[in-house]
Every structure is written in structure tokens, then in C-alpha cells.
Amino acid sequence: MTTGARTTSLVMIDCDGTLFDSFEANRAFYDEVLRRMGRPPLDAEGRDLAHHMATPLLFAHLFRGDPAGFEQATRVARATDYAPYLELMIPVPRMVETLEWVHERHDTALATNRGASITRLLARFDLLHHFDLVVGIHEVERPKPAPDMLLHCLRHFAAAPSAAVYVGDAPGDREASRAAGVRFFAVGGRVPGDVDLPGFADLVAALS
């Protein structure tokens, strides 16, 4: 594991794949949306994309060339309650302890491609008090991989990009970090980062 020696004032953190193993939760939700539409469940590529892609981008991919399908999927997803799927969300090891440590020492923001479900997720796992700011797709014009969420956080805290990091696990997280000019701490080895963390709990050592 490489470490980041520069002073950090703002730590921005992704949700899916970083704080939670949400693969089964997301797969089950989108399969239910497709079932209600009379469509087959996600294929292997769709399951992977559903793990880290914002809903509008996922539907744009699944229904490319089919605007009616895109509109229907959007309507059905909005009418489908995500709450039952929260029980399938699995916190990563030492998630709470790591968030407590980070929040005691840094400004913290959750920057996620989730929309309305993020409020229920934070309430279900009692996590809201670990973040000074929560930014989802409804707070910005464009979801990741665009940098809008991270730029929003930088403006909110009046933080320089050089004093901020983004902790994530997916290619879109890395792209957003690059575009915002902040260091990317990559969790889990799926993509390389400026700092590579085997697990989320290794963030403590990286920031120490």
C-alpha cells in the first residue's frame, strides 16, 4: 500500500463498493425494475455496471436506441421502493470505526451516484453523523464520472484540490478525481489510484 504524505483537509468518500458491498442489493433492485417492465434480468455486463453506474447512465446503456424503454425504466425505478434492498447491503470491515477516525480529523463528504436511496441508507446504518456533507445525483447536474460532485464538495468547504482526496473503487471514481484535480485513493485493487488501499480500513494508515 502506498501512502499519501500531503496534508489533507477534505476527505470525500464513495458509497457503493467503497463503504458497502452492494452488488446483490443493486442487482436485485434493477432486476425487479426490469421484471415490472416485462424484461429479462440484467446480464453479466449489466450487473457489473449496476454496481457503480448512476441509474440514468445505466438505463441509457441498457436502452440505447430505445428512448421509450429508457423513459419507462426511469418511471418504474422511481416507483420502486429501494428500502427492501437495503437489507442486502453489506458494510465493509471496520467501516464505522474508520469513518469515526476520519471524521474526527478531517472535513468529510459522501459523494455518491445514488439518488433518493442514500437518505434511507444513511438512516438504516446510522451513518449521517459521520459526514459533514452528502452529495448525490440530485445535488449536481451530472453524475460521476463527471467531476460535478467533487467540485461541489470543494466549493462547499472552500478546499483547494491539492488538500482533498476522493476515496473510491471504480473507474468512474478515478475519472471524476482526475477531472476535479484531487488525489484518488483506490480501494480494493479494482483500479489503480494515486494511493492504493487493500481495504477501506487502510485509509487510516494512508492519512496518518
PyRosetta script that sets phi, psi and omega in degrees:
from pyrosetta import init, pose_from_sequence

init()
pose = pose_from_sequence("MTTGARTTSLVMIDCDGTLFDSFEANRAFYDEVLRRMGRPPLDAEGRDLAHHMATPLLFAHLFRGDPAGFEQATRVARATDYAPYLELMIPVPRMVETLEWVHERHDTALATNRGASITRLLARFDLLHHFDLVVGIHEVERPKPAPDMLLHCLRHFAAAPSAAVYVGDAPGDREASRAAGVRFFAVGGRVPGDVDLPGFADLVAALS")
pose.set_psi(1, 125.3)
pose.set_omega(1, 171.7)
pose.set_phi(2, -82.9)
pose.set_psi(2, 158.8)
pose.set_omega(2, -178.2)
pose.set_phi(3, -123.8)
pose.set_psi(3, 159.6)
pose.set_omega(3, 179.1)
pose.set_phi(4, -105.2)
pose.set_psi(4, 112.7)
pose.set_omega(4, -173.9)
pose.set_phi(5, -88.1)
pose.set_psi(5, -17.5)
pose.set_omega(5, -177.2)
pose.set_phi(6, -68.2)
pose.set_psi(6, 151.4)
pose.set_omega(6, 178.0)
pose.set_phi(7, -65.3)
pose.set_psi(7, 132.0)
pose.set_omega(7, -179.3)
pose.set_phi(8, -120.1)
pose.set_psi(8, 127.1)
pose.set_omega(8, 176.9)
pose.set_phi(9, -104.1)
pose.set_psi(9, -30.4)
pose.set_omega(9, -175.8)
pose.set_phi(10, -123.8)
pose.set_psi(10, 125.7)
pose.set_omega(10, 176.0)
pose.set_phi(11, -114.8)
pose.set_psi(11, 115.0)
pose.set_omega(11, 177.4)
pose.set_phi(12, -103.3)
pose.set_psi(12, 137.7)
pose.set_omega(12, -170.2)
pose.set_phi(13, -131.2)
pose.set_psi(13, 135.7)
pose.set_omega(13, 173.4)
pose.set_phi(14, -77.3)
pose.set_psi(14, 166.5)
pose.set_omega(14, 179.7)
pose.set_phi(15, -104.5)
pose.set_psi(15, -74.2)
pose.set_omega(15, -173.2)
pose.set_phi(16, -67.5)
pose.set_psi(16, 126.7)
pose.set_omega(16, -179.6)
pose.set_phi(17, 86.5)
pose.set_psi(17, -15.9)
pose.set_omega(17, -179.5)
pose.set_phi(18, -108.1)
pose.set_psi(18, -53.9)
pose.set_omega(18, 176.4)
pose.set_phi(19, -94.0)
pose.set_psi(19, -27.4)
pose.set_omega(19, -176.4)
pose.set_phi(20, -136.0)
pose.set_psi(20, 145.0)
pose.set_omega(20, 161.4)
pose.set_phi(21, -83.3)
pose.set_psi(21, 102.0)
pose.set_omega(21, -174.4)
pose.set_phi(22, -111.8)
pose.set_psi(22, 15.3)
pose.set_omega(22, -174.1)
pose.set_phi(23, -58.2)
pose.set_psi(23, -50.9)
pose.set_omega(23, -176.6)
pose.set_phi(24, -69.0)
pose.set_psi(24, -36.2)
pose.set_omega(24, 179.0)
pose.set_phi(25, -62.7)
pose.set_psi(25, -47.8)
pose.set_omega(25, -179.2)
pose.set_phi(26, -67.3)
pose.set_psi(26, -41.8)
pose.set_omega(26, 179.0)
pose.set_phi(27, -59.6)
pose.set_psi(27, -46.2)
pose.set_omega(27, -177.6)
pose.set_phi(28, -64.2)
pose.set_psi(28, -40.2)
pose.set_omega(28, 179.9)
pose.set_phi(29, -63.4)
pose.set_psi(29, -50.5)
pose.set_omega(29, -176.8)
pose.set_phi(30, -70.0)
pose.set_psi(30, -32.2)
pose.set_omega(30, 174.8)
pose.set_phi(31, -63.4)
pose.set_psi(31, -36.3)
pose.set_omega(31, 178.0)
pose.set_phi(32, -68.0)
pose.set_psi(32, -40.7)
pose.set_omega(32, 175.9)
pose.set_phi(33, -58.8)
pose.set_psi(33, -46.4)
pose.set_omega(33, -179.1)
pose.set_phi(34, -67.0)
pose.set_psi(34, -36.5)
pose.set_omega(34, 177.9)
pose.set_phi(35, -61.9)
pose.set_psi(35, -42.5)
pose.set_omega(35, 179.7)
pose.set_phi(36, -66.2)
pose.set_psi(36, -23.3)
pose.set_omega(36, 177.2)
pose.set_phi(37, -86.6)
pose.set_psi(37, -6.0)
pose.set_omega(37, -175.8)
pose.set_phi(38, 77.4)
pose.set_psi(38, 26.2)
pose.set_omega(38, -178.5)
pose.set_phi(39, -109.6)
pose.set_psi(39, 159.4)
pose.set_omega(39, 176.3)
pose.set_phi(40, -69.9)
pose.set_psi(40, 160.6)
pose.set_omega(40, -179.9)
pose.set_phi(41, -68.0)
pose.set_psi(41, 171.1)
pose.set_omega(41, 178.7)
pose.set_phi(42, -57.8)
pose.set_psi(42, 142.0)
pose.set_omega(42, 170.8)
pose.set_phi(43, -85.7)
pose.set_psi(43, -176.3)
pose.set_omega(43, -175.1)
pose.set_phi(44, -59.9)
pose.set_psi(44, -42.1)
pose.set_omega(44, 179.0)
pose.set_phi(45, -65.0)
pose.set_psi(45, -43.1)
pose.set_omega(45, 180.0)
pose.set_phi(46, -62.7)
pose.set_psi(46, -39.4)
pose.set_omega(46, 178.2)
pose.set_phi(47, -62.5)
pose.set_psi(47, -40.2)
pose.set_omega(47, 179.2)
pose.set_phi(48, -67.1)
pose.set_psi(48, -45.2)
pose.set_omega(48, -179.5)
pose.set_phi(49, -64.9)
pose.set_psi(49, -35.8)
pose.set_omega(49, -179.1)
pose.set_phi(50, -65.0)
pose.set_psi(50, -19.1)
pose.set_omega(50, -177.4)
pose.set_phi(51, -73.7)
pose.set_psi(51, -25.1)
pose.set_omega(51, -174.7)
pose.set_phi(52, -139.5)
pose.set_psi(52, -5.1)
pose.set_omega(52, -175.6)
pose.set_phi(53, -96.4)
pose.set_psi(53, 138.9)
pose.set_omega(53, 175.8)
pose.set_phi(54, -60.8)
pose.set_psi(54, 149.1)
pose.set_omega(54, -176.3)
pose.set_phi(55, -53.4)
pose.set_psi(55, -47.6)
pose.set_omega(55, -179.8)
pose.set_phi(56, -60.6)
pose.set_psi(56, -37.4)
pose.set_omega(56, 179.8)
pose.set_phi(57, -71.4)
pose.set_psi(57, -38.3)
pose.set_omega(57, 177.7)
pose.set_phi(58, -62.8)
pose.set_psi(58, -46.2)
pose.set_omega(58, -179.9)
pose.set_phi(59, -66.5)
pose.set_psi(59, -35.5)
pose.set_omega(59, 177.1)
pose.set_phi(60, -61.7)
pose.set_psi(60, -34.9)
pose.set_omega(60, 178.1)
pose.set_phi(61, -74.5)
pose.set_psi(61, -47.5)
pose.set_omega(61, -176.0)
pose.set_phi(62, -65.9)
pose.set_psi(62, -33.1)
pose.set_omega(62, -174.9)
pose.set_phi(63, -116.6)
pose.set_psi(63, 33.5)
pose.set_omega(63, 176.9)
pose.set_phi(64, -61.7)
pose.set_psi(64, 132.0)
pose.set_omega(64, -176.2)
pose.set_phi(65, 80.2)
pose.set_psi(65, 4.7)
pose.set_omega(65, -177.9)
pose.set_phi(66, -134.7)
pose.set_psi(66, 74.3)
pose.set_omega(66, -176.3)
pose.set_phi(67, -60.4)
pose.set_psi(67, -33.3)
pose.set_omega(67, 178.3)
pose.set_phi(68, -65.4)
pose.set_psi(68, -40.9)
pose.set_omega(68, 176.9)
pose.set_phi(69, -63.9)
pose.set_psi(69, -39.7)
pose.set_omega(69, 178.3)
pose.set_phi(70, -61.4)
pose.set_psi(70, -47.1)
pose.set_omega(70, -179.1)
pose.set_phi(71, -64.4)
pose.set_psi(71, -41.2)
pose.set_omega(71, 179.3)
pose.set_phi(72, -64.5)
pose.set_psi(72, -45.3)
pose.set_omega(72, -179.9)
pose.set_phi(73, -60.4)
pose.set_psi(73, -40.0)
pose.set_omega(73, 178.9)
pose.set_phi(74, -62.6)
pose.set_psi(74, -44.7)
pose.set_omega(74, 178.9)
pose.set_phi(75, -63.7)
pose.set_psi(75, -44.7)
pose.set_omega(75, -177.8)
pose.set_phi(76, -66.5)
pose.set_psi(76, -40.7)
pose.set_omega(76, 179.6)
pose.set_phi(77, -62.3)
pose.set_psi(77, -41.2)
pose.set_omega(77, 179.8)
pose.set_phi(78, -65.3)
pose.set_psi(78, -28.8)
pose.set_omega(78, -179.1)
pose.set_phi(79, -90.2)
pose.set_psi(79, -3.4)
pose.set_omega(79, -178.6)
pose.set_phi(80, -98.7)
pose.set_psi(80, 119.3)
pose.set_omega(80, -178.0)
pose.set_phi(81, -70.5)
pose.set_psi(81, 124.9)
pose.set_omega(81, -179.9)
pose.set_phi(82, -82.5)
pose.set_psi(82, -13.9)
pose.set_omega(82, -172.7)
pose.set_phi(83, -51.9)
pose.set_psi(83, -44.5)
pose.set_omega(83, -178.9)
pose.set_phi(84, -60.8)
pose.set_psi(84, -23.9)
pose.set_omega(84, -176.0)
pose.set_phi(85, -85.4)
pose.set_psi(85, -11.4)
pose.set_omega(85, 177.4)
pose.set_phi(86, -62.8)
pose.set_psi(86, -27.6)
pose.set_omega(86, 179.5)
pose.set_phi(87, -67.9)
pose.set_psi(87, -15.9)
pose.set_omega(87, 178.5)
pose.set_phi(88, -91.2)
pose.set_psi(88, -4.4)
pose.set_omega(88, 179.1)
pose.set_phi(89, -77.0)
pose.set_psi(89, 128.6)
pose.set_omega(89, -176.9)
pose.set_phi(90, -113.5)
pose.set_psi(90, 113.4)
pose.set_omega(90, 177.9)
pose.set_phi(91, -62.4)
pose.set_psi(91, 142.8)
pose.set_omega(91, 176.7)
pose.set_phi(92, -71.8)
pose.set_psi(92, 159.7)
pose.set_omega(92, -179.9)
pose.set_phi(93, -56.2)
pose.set_psi(93, 135.0)
pose.set_omega(93, 175.8)
pose.set_phi(94, 59.1)
pose.set_psi(94, 30.7)
pose.set_omega(94, -179.5)
pose.set_phi(95, -60.3)
pose.set_psi(95, -52.2)
pose.set_omega(95, -174.7)
pose.set_phi(96, -64.8)
pose.set_psi(96, -45.9)
pose.set_omega(96, -179.7)
pose.set_phi(97, -61.0)
pose.set_psi(97, -38.7)
pose.set_omega(97, 179.9)
pose.set_phi(98, -68.6)
pose.set_psi(98, -43.3)
pose.set_omega(98, 177.5)
pose.set_phi(99, -61.8)
pose.set_psi(99, -40.1)
pose.set_omega(99, 178.1)
pose.set_phi(100, -60.7)
pose.set_psi(100, -46.0)
pose.set_omega(100, -178.9)
pose.set_phi(101, -61.5)
pose.set_psi(101, -46.7)
pose.set_omega(101, -177.7)
pose.set_phi(102, -64.7)
pose.set_psi(102, -44.4)
pose.set_omega(102, -175.4)
pose.set_phi(103, -67.8)
pose.set_psi(103, -28.2)
pose.set_omega(103, 177.5)
pose.set_phi(104, -69.8)
pose.set_psi(104, -20.1)
pose.set_omega(104, -171.7)
pose.set_phi(105, -118.1)
pose.set_psi(105, -13.9)
pose.set_omega(105, -173.5)
pose.set_phi(106, -143.4)
pose.set_psi(106, 157.4)
pose.set_omega(106, 163.2)
pose.set_phi(107, -66.9)
pose.set_psi(107, 138.3)
pose.set_omega(107, -176.9)
pose.set_phi(108, -129.2)
pose.set_psi(108, 141.4)
pose.set_omega(108, 177.7)
pose.set_phi(109, -136.7)
pose.set_psi(109, 141.2)
pose.set_omega(109, 171.0)
pose.set_phi(110, -97.5)
pose.set_psi(110, 122.1)
pose.set_omega(110, -178.8)
pose.set_phi(111, -123.3)
pose.set_psi(111, 105.8)
pose.set_omega(111, -168.9)
pose.set_phi(112, -135.3)
pose.set_psi(112, 149.4)
pose.set_omega(112, 175.5)
pose.set_phi(113, -79.0)
pose.set_psi(113, 5.1)
pose.set_omega(113, 173.6)
pose.set_phi(114, -73.9)
pose.set_psi(114, 157.4)
pose.set_omega(114, 176.8)
pose.set_phi(115, -110.5)
pose.set_psi(115, -114.2)
pose.set_omega(115, -175.9)
pose.set_phi(116, -64.4)
pose.set_psi(116, -25.9)
pose.set_omega(116, -175.6)
pose.set_phi(117, -69.1)
pose.set_psi(117, -17.5)
pose.set_omega(117, -175.5)
pose.set_phi(118, -66.5)
pose.set_psi(118, -34.9)
pose.set_omega(118, 179.8)
pose.set_phi(119, -62.4)
pose.set_psi(119, -45.7)
pose.set_omega(119, 178.9)
pose.set_phi(120, -67.4)
pose.set_psi(120, -37.1)
pose.set_omega(120, 179.3)
pose.set_phi(121, -62.5)
pose.set_psi(121, -46.8)
pose.set_omega(121, -179.8)
pose.set_phi(122, -64.1)
pose.set_psi(122, -37.4)
pose.set_omega(122, 178.3)
pose.set_phi(123, -69.2)
pose.set_psi(123, -42.7)
pose.set_omega(123, -177.9)
pose.set_phi(124, -59.7)
pose.set_psi(124, -37.7)
pose.set_omega(124, -177.2)
pose.set_phi(125, -106.2)
pose.set_psi(125, 9.2)
pose.set_omega(125, 175.9)
pose.set_phi(126, 53.3)
pose.set_psi(126, 56.4)
pose.set_omega(126, -174.7)
pose.set_phi(127, -113.3)
pose.set_psi(127, -10.0)
pose.set_omega(127, -171.7)
pose.set_phi(128, -57.7)
pose.set_psi(128, -36.8)
pose.set_omega(128, -175.8)
pose.set_phi(129, -71.7)
pose.set_psi(129, -6.3)
pose.set_omega(129, 177.2)
pose.set_phi(130, -86.7)
pose.set_psi(130, -5.0)
pose.set_omega(130, -176.3)
pose.set_phi(131, -126.0)
pose.set_psi(131, 136.8)
pose.set_omega(131, 175.0)
pose.set_phi(132, -82.5)
pose.set_psi(132, -19.2)
pose.set_omega(132, -178.5)
pose.set_phi(133, -153.2)
pose.set_psi(133, 140.9)
pose.set_omega(133, 174.8)
pose.set_phi(134, -124.1)
pose.set_psi(134, 125.0)
pose.set_omega(134, -178.7)
pose.set_phi(135, -125.7)
pose.set_psi(135, 120.3)
pose.set_omega(135, 175.5)
pose.set_phi(136, -118.8)
pose.set_psi(136, -167.8)
pose.set_omega(136, -173.3)
pose.set_phi(137, -71.0)
pose.set_psi(137, -17.8)
pose.set_omega(137, -179.9)
pose.set_phi(138, -83.3)
pose.set_psi(138, -9.5)
pose.set_omega(138, -179.2)
pose.set_phi(139, -94.2)
pose.set_psi(139, -8.8)
pose.set_omega(139, -176.6)
pose.set_phi(140, -135.2)
pose.set_psi(140, 168.5)
pose.set_omega(140, -178.6)
pose.set_phi(141, -75.3)
pose.set_psi(141, -39.9)
pose.set_omega(141, -174.4)
pose.set_phi(142, -128.7)
pose.set_psi(142, 138.8)
pose.set_omega(142, 175.0)
pose.set_phi(143, -77.6)
pose.set_psi(143, 171.8)
pose.set_omega(143, 171.0)
pose.set_phi(144, -61.1)
pose.set_psi(144, 142.7)
pose.set_omega(144, 21.3)
pose.set_phi(145, -86.0)
pose.set_psi(145, 2.7)
pose.set_omega(145, 172.4)
pose.set_phi(146, -63.8)
pose.set_psi(146, 153.1)
pose.set_omega(146, -175.7)
pose.set_phi(147, -85.7)
pose.set_psi(147, 6.0)
pose.set_omega(147, -169.8)
pose.set_phi(148, -54.2)
pose.set_psi(148, -43.2)
pose.set_omega(148, -178.8)
pose.set_phi(149, -62.7)
pose.set_psi(149, -44.0)
pose.set_omega(149, -177.8)
pose.set_phi(150, -69.9)
pose.set_psi(150, -39.0)
pose.set_omega(150, 176.8)
pose.set_phi(151, -64.5)
pose.set_psi(151, -37.6)
pose.set_omega(151, 176.0)
pose.set_phi(152, -59.6)
pose.set_psi(152, -44.8)
pose.set_omega(152, 178.9)
pose.set_phi(153, -63.7)
pose.set_psi(153, -43.8)
pose.set_omega(153, -180.0)
pose.set_phi(154, -59.9)
pose.set_psi(154, -43.5)
pose.set_omega(154, 178.8)
pose.set_phi(155, -64.9)
pose.set_psi(155, -42.4)
pose.set_omega(155, -177.6)
pose.set_phi(156, -59.5)
pose.set_psi(156, -41.8)
pose.set_omega(156, -176.7)
pose.set_phi(157, -96.0)
pose.set_psi(157, 1.3)
pose.set_omega(157, -175.8)
pose.set_phi(158, 51.0)
pose.set_psi(158, 44.8)
pose.set_omega(158, -176.5)
pose.set_phi(159, -101.8)
pose.set_psi(159, 139.6)
pose.set_omega(159, 174.2)
pose.set_phi(160, -75.4)
pose.set_psi(160, 144.1)
pose.set_omega(160, 177.6)
pose.set_phi(161, -54.5)
pose.set_psi(161, -34.4)
pose.set_omega(161, -179.2)
pose.set_phi(162, -67.7)
pose.set_psi(162, -16.5)
pose.set_omega(162, -179.5)
pose.set_phi(163, -104.9)
pose.set_psi(163, 13.6)
pose.set_omega(163, -177.0)
pose.set_phi(164, -126.3)
pose.set_psi(164, 154.5)
pose.set_omega(164, 173.6)
pose.set_phi(165, -134.1)
pose.set_psi(165, 155.0)
pose.set_omega(165, 172.2)
pose.set_phi(166, -121.7)
pose.set_psi(166, 129.5)
pose.set_omega(166, -177.5)
pose.set_phi(167, -106.0)
pose.set_psi(167, 116.7)
pose.set_omega(167, -177.9)
pose.set_phi(168, -152.0)
pose.set_psi(168, -172.9)
pose.set_omega(168, -174.5)
pose.set_phi(169, -135.6)
pose.set_psi(169, -6.7)
pose.set_omega(169, -168.4)
pose.set_phi(170, -119.4)
pose.set_psi(170, 161.2)
pose.set_omega(170, 177.5)
pose.set_phi(171, -55.6)
pose.set_psi(171, -38.5)
pose.set_omega(171, 179.0)
pose.set_phi(172, -65.0)
pose.set_psi(172, -31.2)
pose.set_omega(172, 176.2)
pose.set_phi(173, -66.5)
pose.set_psi(173, -41.8)
pose.set_omega(173, 179.2)
pose.set_phi(174, -66.2)
pose.set_psi(174, -42.4)
pose.set_omega(174, 179.7)
pose.set_phi(175, -62.8)
pose.set_psi(175, -43.3)
pose.set_omega(175, 179.2)
pose.set_phi(176, -62.7)
pose.set_psi(176, -40.3)
pose.set_omega(176, 178.8)
pose.set_phi(177, -62.4)
pose.set_psi(177, -46.5)
pose.set_omega(177, -179.9)
pose.set_phi(178, -59.4)
pose.set_psi(178, -46.0)
pose.set_omega(178, -176.9)
pose.set_phi(179, -67.2)
pose.set_psi(179, -29.6)
pose.set_omega(179, 179.4)
pose.set_phi(180, -87.2)
pose.set_psi(180, -9.9)
pose.set_omega(180, 178.5)
pose.set_phi(181, 78.7)
pose.set_psi(181, 22.5)
pose.set_omega(181, 179.4)
pose.set_phi(182, -109.7)
pose.set_psi(182, 157.4)
pose.set_omega(182, 177.4)
pose.set_phi(183, -70.6)
pose.set_psi(183, 144.3)
pose.set_omega(183, -179.8)
pose.set_phi(184, -109.0)
pose.set_psi(184, 120.4)
pose.set_omega(184, 174.8)
pose.set_phi(185, -98.6)
pose.set_psi(185, 111.6)
pose.set_omega(185, -173.2)
pose.set_phi(186, -94.7)
pose.set_psi(186, 125.3)
pose.set_omega(186, -178.4)
pose.set_phi(187, -100.6)
pose.set_psi(187, 132.8)
pose.set_omega(187, 167.8)
pose.set_phi(188, 90.1)
pose.set_psi(188, -5.0)
pose.set_omega(188, 174.3)
pose.set_phi(189, 80.8)
pose.set_psi(189, 8.0)
pose.set_omega(189, 179.5)
pose.set_phi(190, -71.2)
pose.set_psi(190, -38.3)
pose.set_omega(190, 176.0)
pose.set_phi(191, -135.7)
pose.set_psi(191, 151.9)
pose.set_omega(191, 177.3)
pose.set_phi(192, -77.4)
pose.set_psi(192, 150.7)
pose.set_omega(192, 178.6)
pose.set_phi(193, -131.1)
pose.set_psi(193, 179.3)
pose.set_omega(193, 171.3)
pose.set_phi(194, -66.5)
pose.set_psi(194, -31.3)
pose.set_omega(194, 172.4)
pose.set_phi(195, -132.3)
pose.set_psi(195, 131.4)
pose.set_omega(195, -177.6)
pose.set_phi(196, -107.5)
pose.set_psi(196, 125.6)
pose.set_omega(196, -177.6)
pose.set_phi(197, -116.8)
pose.set_psi(197, 121.8)
pose.set_omega(197, 176.3)
pose.set_phi(198, -57.7)
pose.set_psi(198, -38.0)
pose.set_omega(198, 178.6)
pose.set_phi(199, -146.0)
pose.set_psi(199, 166.9)
pose.set_omega(199, -177.0)
pose.set_phi(200, -61.4)
pose.set_psi(200, -35.7)
pose.set_omega(200, -178.7)
pose.set_phi(201, -63.4)
pose.set_psi(201, -21.0)
pose.set_omega(201, 178.8)
pose.set_phi(202, -72.5)
pose.set_psi(202, -5.7)
pose.set_omega(202, 176.1)
pose.set_phi(203, -61.4)
pose.set_psi(203, -33.1)
pose.set_omega(203, 179.9)
pose.set_phi(204, -58.5)
pose.set_psi(204, -50.1)
pose.set_omega(204, 179.8)
pose.set_phi(205, -64.5)
pose.set_psi(205, -38.1)
pose.set_omega(205, -177.7)
pose.set_phi(206, -66.0)
pose.set_psi(206, -31.6)
pose.set_omega(206, -177.7)
pose.set_phi(207, -94.7)
pose.set_psi(207, -9.8)
pose.set_omega(207, -176.4)
pose.set_phi(208, -71.8)
pose.dump_pdb("model.pdb")
